[in-house]
Amino acid sequence: MRFLLAAMVAVLVFAGLPVALAPPAAAQGDSPAHLDVTKVTPSVVADGGPGEVVISGRLTNTGDTPINGIEARVQRGNPATNEPAVQRAMRSATPTVTEPAFTSVADGLAPGQRIDIELRIPLTGPNSLQLTQPGVYPLLVNVNGVPAVGGRARIAESRFLLPVLSTPGSPAPPPAHPTEVSMLVPLVDYPRLVREPLPGMRPVLVDDTLSTSLAPGGRLHDLLQAVADSAPAGSPMGSALCFAIDPDLLITVRAMQTPYQVQQPDGRLADGIGTGAANLWMSKLREVTSGRCVIALPYADADVAALARAGLPDLVDIALDGADLLKDKNVLGVEPRSVLWPVEGALADPASGDLPGTALLEPQSLNIPAGSLDPVRIRGRDMTAIPIDPLMTSALDPLRDTERKTTDLSPPVAQLESAQNALGALTFRATQGSVGDATSVLAPPRRWNLRGDDFRELLDGMRHLTEAGLIRPRSLPELDPATLPEADLSYPVEAGSAEIPQPVLKQLAEQNFKVGDLYRSSERDPASDVERGRITTPLVNGLLHAASSAWRGNPGAAEHWVRLATGTVEEIFGMVRIEESSTQLVGASPDSPTPLTVVNDLPITVGVVFHIPQVPGVQVQTDFGGFGTVPAKSRRVFWLQTTAQRAGTFTLDVKVSTQAGTQFGETKRLTYKSGNYGPLILIITLSAAALLVLMSARRIFKRLRARQRRRAAEQSGETPDTPETAQVATTEGDRNPG
């Protein structure tokens, strides 16, 4: 069974599809149960609040045997006093220093059974957390039980940070200078579009998973709803948020607003079911982003560093064109900030392409002092680099230091621990880990998997930190690079090792050239009034799916999407073709013109060039110079001047292409039959004429001989011999000489 499951996951990963992972404990088989913490009250402990912490959650028996005698307790460790200690508390099992009594949770739990639990732990006193001073404390929720085999043991656990601003009755003064905080809200999914909507062609998605994410209760819907509920426009927290939107997601959702199709495992196409969810989500997105900070990610969150290092600056520029889509009043109608947030916060040096004026980069990708978050100017470029707070990134992304940090949903299992860790890390940053006047930029994982309730808890906790004077929400800084110190880019080795492979990018570039060739070889047709970019832009967008951050470290998935995009490109080029002839081409004379029909099913005028290899015995020329145009949605007959040097049947391989040589459709093999009998007829005519002359001469000779014999007989007085059948036809009729 495990082998079958592993095989299925491998197939999905190779196909480039996201895989929903089971809870870590269940997947690894090291714990028979899973604890999902759903609420911590209060999320930030402060003076004037309740005297206890209430932890709510759900406990699930993930094993195949019952568990009896279930009990739990909440333990704490020593407060973290430096940044490495905070990192360890979020990433590993830190020692605990309190051990209150266990509380009974349930008598038993059957396999697959799930129950709600609630644990209460006082802040001070007996059987409490024993808090005596402010700080950021690691907590452990320890659940014990008796499995069917073995004795009592820990069956599940949950670890997270609890920020304590002050202990009961001992208010702590706020810091002299609150830490300025700005936060990104990424709206990114996996590539889904196999084919964008094209004139006369319905969009096709690889699956219909996105419809669930867009609907209420789904990941992308709940991210927006949480912002609308806890950080409305005009509120202090609302001003600190900046939406990082993938244009590919918007194009996909807009495609789903129309009748669309979804690929099935057997290759068939079925109608999609997400139109209602897509309409609802787009309406919610326009409402929530109105008047807010918005930045456009590279299209499909493409790995612009890998594209630049592959020497493809034109594709970098195309990937960054998504800002125009966000400005479109039919889409969002917002004015995005000129800010680049590259994959893993890293840019290659030298960077290529027309990049925005500001970049959000990880400190490790800049040559700046350790621990500094001060903005700098990138040496050699008129670009400001704003460092991303690595402590906050670690808190928000449990997969940060793993190979899955850009590819998987994070947290891999929806959990409140990530939000609590972020509040703890932010409290540390605002107190013991202050960065001076620099802004702490919170950058969640690309495919943020935080539940709506958990995101609300995070935003509400940040509001408490704001009211306590620890942080000051603000928008992303806008700085003049001329006033900043310079720093060099430093592309991390681990970032380069996870890039989309160069061979995949080479295939992508080859297909991109073909698409550009189509653009250069076509023009708008007044009859259809379709701009050629409406055909070529979706094709390039499809190619960029293969360079998505979703496939970093997964070459098989990247290659899969190159093949999908290549198939769509070939389908479009196949819509210009030589029409199949049902009759044989016959030349009535040695130089008869031969008709050839080219069909153009595209809604744009296309220029074509004919390619016909030389065939012995026949010469083919075009009376239009080899280049011609075919109007949109029509066919045109071209005449090939064909000269046959002899009679017979000839095979001609004919293809049409762009002027640069990119072939349209398939090569057609035509059969041409020539009736050129000119030399043979001349020989026969001359031979017949010679035979006629010879026969006439023989008859004249015989008549002259006969006449000479008669004259000789008359002179000698003899009677001339007359042949019995000597009737000679004359102009006067037949006569009897006797």
Buried (B, 14 or more C-beta within 10 A) or exposed (E): EEEEEEEEEEEBBBBBBBBEBBBEBBBEEEBBBBBBBBBBEBBBBBBEBEEBBEBBBEBBBBBEEBBEBBBBBBBBBBBBEEBEBBBBBBBEEBEBEBEBEBBEBBEEBEBEBBEEBEBEBBBBEEBBBBBEEBBBBBBBBBBBBBBEEEEEEBBBBBBBBBBBBBBBEEBBEBBEEBBBBBBBBBBBBBBBBBBBBBEEBBBBBBBBBBBBBBBEEBBBBBBBBBBBBBBEBEBBBBBBBBBBBBBBBBBBBBBBBEEBBBBEEEEEBEEBEBBEBBBBBBEBBEEBBEEBBBBBBBBBBBBBBBBBBBEBBBBBBBBBBBBEBBBEEEBBEBEBBBBBBBBBBBBBBEBBBEBBBBBBBBBBBBEBEEEBBBBBBBEEBEBBBBBBBBBBBBBBBBBBEEBBBBBBBBBBBBBBBBBBBBBBBBBBBBBBBBBEEBBBBBBBBBBBBBBBBBBBBBBBBBBBBBEBBBBBBEBBBEBEBEEBEEBEBBBBEEBEEBBBBEEBBEBBBEBBEBBBBBBBBBBBBEEBEBEBEBBBBBBBBBBBBBBBBBBBBBBEBBBBBBEBBBEBBEEBBEBBBBBEEEEEBEBEEBEBBBEBBBBBBBBBBBBBBBBBEEEEBBBBEBEEEBEBBBBBBBEBEBEBEBBBEBBEEBEBEBBBBBEEEBBBBEEBEBEBEBBBEEEEEEEEEEEEEEEEEEEEEEEEEEEEEBEEEEEEEEEEEEEEEEEEEEEEEEEEEEEEEE
